Amino acid sequence: MVVVVVLVIAFLAVRGISKPYFGLLGLLVVYIVEPGEVYPVLAPLHLERMLAVFVIASFFFHGNRLKFPTVTRWFLAFYGAMLVSIPLAYWPGNSIAFCIQFGEIVVFHLLIVGLLTTQERIRGFLLTWVGLMGWLAGTSLVLYFMGVRIFTMGIDRAEGMTSSGGDPNSLGITLVSAMPLEFLFMLKGNGKWTKIFAMGVFVLSIFTLVSTGSRTSAFAFIFFLMLVVFADWKKRLKFIPILIVLAPLIWIVIPQQYKARYETVDNLKDDDSYQNRILSWKGGVQMFLSNPLTGVGPDNYTDANGEKYWPEKPRHWLNAHNLFFKLIGELGMVGVITFFGYLTILFRANAKILREWRNRAGDIASRKYPLYCNIALVILLFGGYSGHNLYRNTWYILGAITAAIGLLKPVEDNENPVREESKRSIPSWIPGAVDDAELQPADTHGWR
């Protein structure tokens, strides 16, 4: 399977010579698959950086220009907050290295905004992302059944094949936060094969989610179902009785070790993991108080906790395990203002797009994406209660897609919308199944 993915990356890179959009898809694949971790011999090549340079060169060679809508400007302001925290960081070298690494996400964000210039490209990018979530869930589940798993908190737990999946908790939140996009492609207006494809990834993700044994991810999944129902409650209230019936059935089939793990939320006072997290949060408060303007700097929370700010002895080298304490501890008020400013602008941009596209023709993925982007953001905020997901690239990829859609001119009712999937001979879940030259006038003239 990994060999196939590597061949896909090579194919997209070669196509990227003439069309940088395909290079962007290849970059997305590299970020999720992490071939350098699967094949350590490739690690020194830093494929993600090499491919990023290649895509940037192709981007400018073909006359494209970088675009800076409001969402992007606020994201860059957040990155600026990371950079200005370096001089007063607890360990400046740590922060410098991390900011360089995070720069890859910045470049990726800018390329997404600059290259997703049509509805067709947006659909292809989103479907590629969904497919990669299926790869992430599938490989993790296969490894779990092969016995490659981690035993923590008294249970066997699935984890990602590479760092893009990460530990059980990170893997679980990654899968749940992508479920709104999978649900988007199960809506009416998508073709039959797209619906089947998205449903398959969704079901596979649920099985893997259970295998992670992550309490936060399990509750986030329940929260997701509630958000999906009430996001369009007039049409979906009929599903509530179905969920009420399915809930106890799902609980019955879940293995006992995972049930026992979920039930521990009733007695958190005796949960050492939870109690250590509370101490870690107190350490984050002390980091903020020591430097309320810029905090201890990116990627310094664990070291600062273990060496100085842990409130009791012996000290523990423990990360924040909370988005909000991570934010105030590492970036201070500058980080708080820019991060929540970014989220506020992103929510407002999604609301604006939904209003403008409400009665207009166009592809279902572009028209409905802002709603499901908001749901994914709320899930990430929910998961942030027990996860330090501040620098998770999902926040910033979602924002880039919103920014790209916001730059598109909505299709008027009397214009030709994107072709219905049912009229295509090639399944639409294959990115680039329709070439740019085949797009109708609405895409080639009205979407610049």
DOBA-660437 format. One line per 5 residues: number of its first residue (from 0); their letters; for each residue x, y, z of C-alpha. Coordinates in steps of 0.001 Angstrom, whole numbers, plus 500000, padded with zeros to 6 digits. Layout:
BEGIN
NUM) A) X/Y/Z ~ ... .
***
This chain:
BEGIN
0) MVVVV) 500000/500000/500000 ~ 502797/502414/500891 ~ 504521/501721/497571 ~ 501302/502666/495781 ~ 501141/505932/497729 .
5) VLVIA) 504757/506734/496820 ~ 503913/506153/493146 ~ 500924/508473/493521 ~ 503204/511158/494984 ~ 505613/510765/492060 .
10) FLAVR) 502767/510979/489545 ~ 501343/514140/491127 ~ 504802/515707/491274 ~ 505380/515068/487559 ~ 501919/516436/486702 .
15) GISKP) 502796/519439/488844 ~ 505371/520535/486243 ~ 502560/521653/483947 ~ 499878/522148/486593 ~ 501064/523199/490066 .
20) YFGLL) 497653/522205/491469 ~ 498664/518562/491130 ~ 501890/519344/492934 ~ 499757/520771/495749 ~ 497860/517477/495957 .
25) GLLVV) 501183/515645/496096 ~ 502284/517901/498939 ~ 499092/517058/500841 ~ 499774/513348/500358 ~ 503351/513732/501624 .
30) YIVEP) 502203/515598/504737 ~ 499741/512854/505668 ~ 501649/509747/504572 ~ 505097/510868/505832 ~ 507090/508559/503500 .
35) GEVYP) 510328/509564/505251 ~ 509038/507896/508422 ~ 507751/504813/506624 ~ 511063/504436/504767 ~ 513802/505951/506999 .
40) VLAPL) 516227/505921/504068 ~ 514129/508741/502560 ~ 514157/510852/505743 ~ 517360/512812/504929 ~ 515762/513963/501673 .
45) HLERM) 513003/515886/503527 ~ 510543/515120/500739 ~ 507947/517555/502050 ~ 510411/520457/501791 ~ 511771/519376/498415 .
50) LAVFV) 508271/519037/497010 ~ 507229/522374/498544 ~ 510129/524118/496785 ~ 509171/522359/493563 ~ 505521/523450/493840 .
55) IASFF) 506489/527037/494697 ~ 508762/527213/491649 ~ 506011/525800/489429 ~ 503485/528166/491036 ~ 505403/531306/490092 .
60) FHGNR) 506634/529931/486761 ~ 503029/529619/485613 ~ 502299/533240/486464 ~ 500394/532679/489711 ~ 500460/535256/492471 .
65) LKFPT) 500163/534916/496216 ~ 496884/536165/497678 ~ 496318/537571/501129 ~ 492631/537630/502087 ~ 491718/538590/505648 .
70) VTRWF) 491792/535003/506939 ~ 495317/534561/505615 ~ 496499/537860/507064 ~ 495300/536827/510528 ~ 496994/533454/510158 .
75) LAFYG) 500237/535232/509286 ~ 499723/537449/512342 ~ 499523/534303/514474 ~ 502751/533062/512920 ~ 504219/536470/513683 .
80) AMLVS) 503238/535970/517345 ~ 505259/532753/517324 ~ 508265/534549/515872 ~ 508220/537540/518253 ~ 508151/535173/521218 .
85) IPLAY) 511564/533738/520322 ~ 513821/536378/521963 ~ 512197/535876/525395 ~ 511578/532138/524992 ~ 512517/529720/527761 .
90) WPGNS) 514692/527889/525229 ~ 515129/530085/522095 ~ 516763/527302/520070 ~ 513722/525098/520560 ~ 511402/527862/519364 .
95) IAFCI) 513541/528721/516343 ~ 513585/525106/515171 ~ 509848/524776/515702 ~ 509033/528024/513874 ~ 511075/526827/510894 .
100) QFGEI) 509118/523567/510907 ~ 505789/525409/511261 ~ 506830/527514/508264 ~ 505933/524512/506106 ~ 502301/524942/507175 .
105) VVFHL) 502513/528654/506330 ~ 503752/527880/502819 ~ 501099/525183/502402 ~ 498369/527617/503466 ~ 499534/530226/500936 .
110) LIVGL) 499695/527649/498132 ~ 496169/526430/498905 ~ 494795/529971/498735 ~ 496674/530645/495514 ~ 495893/527402/493680 .
115) LTTQE) 492324/526431/494648 ~ 490885/528819/492079 ~ 487932/526763/490842 ~ 485165/524711/492383 ~ 486561/521636/490676 .
120) RIRGF) 489947/522102/492315 ~ 488369/522637/495727 ~ 486359/519435/495352 ~ 489451/517492/494274 ~ 491513/518796/497187 .
125) LLTWV) 488813/517998/499752 ~ 488273/514506/498356 ~ 492017/513863/498428 ~ 492017/514899/502077 ~ 489113/512576/502850 .
130) GLMGW) 490860/509731/501056 ~ 494014/510290/503082 ~ 491960/510142/506271 ~ 490797/506734/505069 ~ 494431/505733/504549 .
135) LAGTS) 495297/506975/508038 ~ 492411/505073/509620 ~ 492972/501931/507549 ~ 496721/501606/508158 ~ 496278/502234/511880 .
140) LVLYF) 493555/499616/512131 ~ 495546/497031/510147 ~ 498557/497555/512389 ~ 496338/497231/515451 ~ 495020/493829/514350 .
145) MGVRI) 498568/492760/513483 ~ 499537/493419/517094 ~ 501379/496687/516469 ~ 499668/498708/519171 ~ 500426/500602/522341 .
150) FTMGI) 499376/499494/525823 ~ 498577/502471/528066 ~ 495950/503258/530698 ~ 495320/499532/531047 ~ 494111/498947/527474 .
155) DRAEG) 495439/498136/523994 ~ 495256/501227/521813 ~ 495676/501884/518098 ~ 498107/504592/517043 ~ 499157/506123/513742 .
160) MTSSG) 501704/504492/511477 ~ 503546/507838/511340 ~ 503585/511130/513259 ~ 500741/512472/511103 ~ 498515/510007/512973 .
165) GDPNS) 500450/510202/516196 ~ 499500/508769/519570 ~ 496019/507320/520204 ~ 494550/510628/521370 ~ 495955/512594/518424 .
170) LGITL) 494848/509933/515961 ~ 491323/509946/517379 ~ 490905/513734/517154 ~ 492392/513754/513643 ~ 489763/511271/512484 .
175) VSAMP) 486856/512992/514234 ~ 487786/516460/512972 ~ 487743/515136/509388 ~ 484281/513557/509731 ~ 482427/516784/508843 .
180) LEFLF) 484144/516698/505434 ~ 483174/513064/504967 ~ 479600/513943/505856 ~ 479751/516805/503334 ~ 480356/514299/500548 .
185) MLKGN) 477458/512132/501679 ~ 474948/514946/501079 ~ 472472/515125/498244 ~ 474130/516705/495219 ~ 477123/514391/495269 .
190) GKWTK) 477397/511444/492903 ~ 476757/507837/493926 ~ 480418/506845/493940 ~ 481403/509890/495955 ~ 478784/509067/498591 .
195) IFAMG) 479954/505449/498788 ~ 483577/506572/499022 ~ 482862/509072/501831 ~ 480659/506590/503709 ~ 483405/503958/503546 .
200) VFVLS) 485979/506354/505016 ~ 483479/507427/507686 ~ 482732/503856/508829 ~ 486421/502898/508756 ~ 487227/505954/510874 .
205) IFTLV) 484639/504933/513480 ~ 486206/501471/513894 ~ 489670/502989/514244 ~ 488346/505622/516640 ~ 487041/502949/518991 .
210) STGSR) 490391/501137/518824 ~ 492259/504235/520014 ~ 490487/504079/523382 ~ 490555/507886/523471 ~ 487885/509280/525791 .
215) TSAFA) 488115/512790/524358 ~ 487746/511511/520802 ~ 484749/509368/521737 ~ 482960/512321/523311 ~ 483995/514525/520382 .
220) FIFFL) 482363/512001/518040 ~ 479107/512188/520011 ~ 479388/515977/519945 ~ 479896/515828/516175 ~ 476689/513830/515705 .
225) MLVVF) 474779/516407/517747 ~ 476238/519278/515716 ~ 475364/517625/512403 ~ 471752/517076/513499 ~ 471201/520559/514858 .
230) ADWKK) 473113/522344/512086 ~ 470104/521655/509865 ~ 467598/520514/512487 ~ 464474/520986/510356 ~ 465670/518278/507980 .
235) RLKFI) 467487/516041/510452 ~ 465321/515826/513559 ~ 463956/512621/512081 ~ 467386/511032/512650 ~ 467309/511571/516415 .
240) PILIV) 465171/508450/517124 ~ 467597/506433/514982 ~ 470567/507704/516996 ~ 468762/506938/520248 ~ 468235/503345/519116 .
245) LAPLI) 471759/502916/517710 ~ 473591/504341/520734 ~ 472954/501370/523093 ~ 473607/498908/520264 ~ 477002/500485/519585 .
250) WIVIP) 477795/500380/523297 ~ 476996/496659/523396 ~ 479439/495758/520604 ~ 482325/497886/521928 ~ 484985/495626/523569 .
255) QQYKA) 484891/495641/527364 ~ 488362/497151/527812 ~ 487259/500307/525985 ~ 484008/500525/527934 ~ 486024/500432/531144 .
260) RYETV) 488232/503222/529803 ~ 485269/505468/528968 ~ 483671/504796/532344 ~ 486693/506215/534187 ~ 485342/509741/533568 .
265) DNLKD) 482998/509109/536512 ~ 485915/508947/538940 ~ 488556/511435/537789 ~ 489796/512047/541324 ~ 491506/508642/541215 .
270) DDSYQ) 492710/509067/537643 ~ 496445/509828/537818 ~ 496504/510911/534175 ~ 493815/513531/534730 ~ 495323/514779/537994 .
275) NRILS) 498721/515255/536344 ~ 497053/517242/533604 ~ 495577/519602/536186 ~ 499062/520143/537600 ~ 500337/520753/534075 .
280) WKGGV) 497639/523395/533542 ~ 498726/525147/536735 ~ 502237/525165/535328 ~ 500888/526853/532189 ~ 499353/529609/534299 .
285) QMFLS) 502733/530208/535954 ~ 504400/530400/532523 ~ 501899/533067/531521 ~ 502405/535048/534729 ~ 506182/534959/534271 .
290) NPLTG) 505866/536528/530804 ~ 502263/537544/530052 ~ 503130/539197/526751 ~ 504822/536385/524788 ~ 504950/533351/527118 .
295) VGPDN) 507781/530822/527160 ~ 507888/530434/523367 ~ 506688/527742/520909 ~ 507504/524122/521752 ~ 508846/524958/525226 .
300) YTDAN) 505913/523952/527411 ~ 507210/520495/528314 ~ 510759/521627/529128 ~ 509597/524678/531056 ~ 507190/522519/533062 .
305) GEKYW) 509773/519919/533986 ~ 512567/522323/534828 ~ 510788/525251/536448 ~ 507013/525666/536474 ~ 505572/522345/537682 .
310) PEKPR) 503702/523292/540883 ~ 504770/520259/542969 ~ 507786/518059/543502 ~ 508979/515897/541925 ~ 508475/517836/538696 .
315) HWLNA) 507120/516174/535546 ~ 508078/516852/531939 ~ 504473/516979/530726 ~ 502978/518922/527845 ~ 499876/521062/528279 .
320) HNLFF) 497208/518544/527249 ~ 494985/521591/526803 ~ 494732/524027/523909 ~ 494056/527091/526028 ~ 496819/526598/528601 .
325) KLIGE) 499205/525747/525772 ~ 498284/529043/524127 ~ 498717/531300/527140 ~ 501771/529412/528406 ~ 503749/529444/525157 .
330) LGMVG) 502546/532595/523348 ~ 501012/534832/526031 ~ 498587/537641/525173 ~ 500056/538164/521707 ~ 499197/534563/520880 .
335) VITFF) 495737/534761/522448 ~ 494810/537862/520418 ~ 496100/536545/517090 ~ 494840/532961/517425 ~ 491326/533860/518508 .
340) GYLTI) 491350/536747/516055 ~ 492100/534200/513318 ~ 489246/531950/514471 ~ 486810/534873/514715 ~ 487621/536043/511198 .
345) LFRAN) 487376/532469/509925 ~ 483913/531943/511434 ~ 482782/535287/510015 ~ 484159/534431/506565 ~ 482297/531107/506585 .
350) AKILR) 479061/532859/507596 ~ 479503/535378/504783 ~ 480066/532675/502169 ~ 476994/530751/503339 ~ 474866/533898/502982 .
355) EWRNR) 476210/534768/499541 ~ 475888/531249/498159 ~ 472537/530375/499730 ~ 470455/530789/496576 ~ 473158/530452/493978 .
360) AGDIA) 474127/527579/491727 ~ 477412/525803/492220 ~ 479106/522659/493429 ~ 477742/521264/496703 ~ 481269/520988/498147 .
365) SRKYP) 481956/524714/497771 ~ 478485/525840/498817 ~ 478246/523714/501953 ~ 481910/523580/502942 ~ 481762/526646/505257 .
370) LYCNI) 479096/524999/507441 ~ 481083/521785/507877 ~ 484305/523741/508288 ~ 482678/525478/511272 ~ 481660/522105/512710 .
375) ALVIL) 485238/520834/512348 ~ 486550/523954/514094 ~ 484117/523513/516989 ~ 485214/519870/517311 ~ 488854/520985/517483 .
380) LFGGY) 487959/523507/520177 ~ 486091/520785/522050 ~ 489059/518419/521722 ~ 491319/521228/522906 ~ 490045/520670/526436 .
385) SGHNL) 492380/517698/526823 ~ 494647/518059/523792 ~ 497407/520585/523030 ~ 496344/520958/519404 ~ 497353/524619/518981 .
390) YRNTW) 499759/523942/516120 ~ 497715/521196/514450 ~ 497738/521938/510717 ~ 493999/521208/510430 ~ 493155/524661/511833 .
395) YILGA) 495133/526390/509124 ~ 494287/524150/506167 ~ 490581/524634/506894 ~ 491144/528393/506968 ~ 493042/528321/503681 .
400) ITAAI) 490172/526513/501937 ~ 487673/529054/503296 ~ 489914/531872/502077 ~ 490111/530271/498622 ~ 486321/529872/498385 .
405) GLLKP) 485871/533462/499542 ~ 487927/534631/496564 ~ 485685/532808/494099 ~ 482857/534618/492373 ~ 479591/532792/493201 .
410) VEDNE) 477893/531307/490135 ~ 474737/533192/489188 ~ 471552/531207/488709 ~ 471580/531922/484969 ~ 475148/530731/484563 .
415) NPVRE) 476277/527169/484003 ~ 477136/525520/487342 ~ 479765/522858/487717 ~ 478675/519711/485964 ~ 476699/517178/487950 .
420) ESKRS) 478781/514169/488870 ~ 476257/511829/487342 ~ 477224/513179/483897 ~ 480859/512222/484261 ~ 482299/509020/482917 .
425) IPSWI) 485054/509064/485556 ~ 484168/508963/489282 ~ 484557/512478/490709 ~ 486436/511266/493780 ~ 489483/510864/491555 .
430) PGAVD) 491221/514273/491816 ~ 491647/515896/488451 ~ 489219/513530/486732 ~ 488026/516601/484821 ~ 490820/518692/483314 .
435) DAELQ) 490775/522475/483482 ~ 490185/522631/479743 ~ 486983/520657/480191 ~ 485494/523048/482734 ~ 482551/525125/481596 .
440) PADTH) 482593/528922/481293 ~ 481514/529440/484911 ~ 484853/528073/486021 ~ 487165/529339/483297 ~ 485929/532928/483239 .
445) GWR) 484078/533780/486412 ~ 486385/532322/489061 ~ 489557/534362/489109 .
***
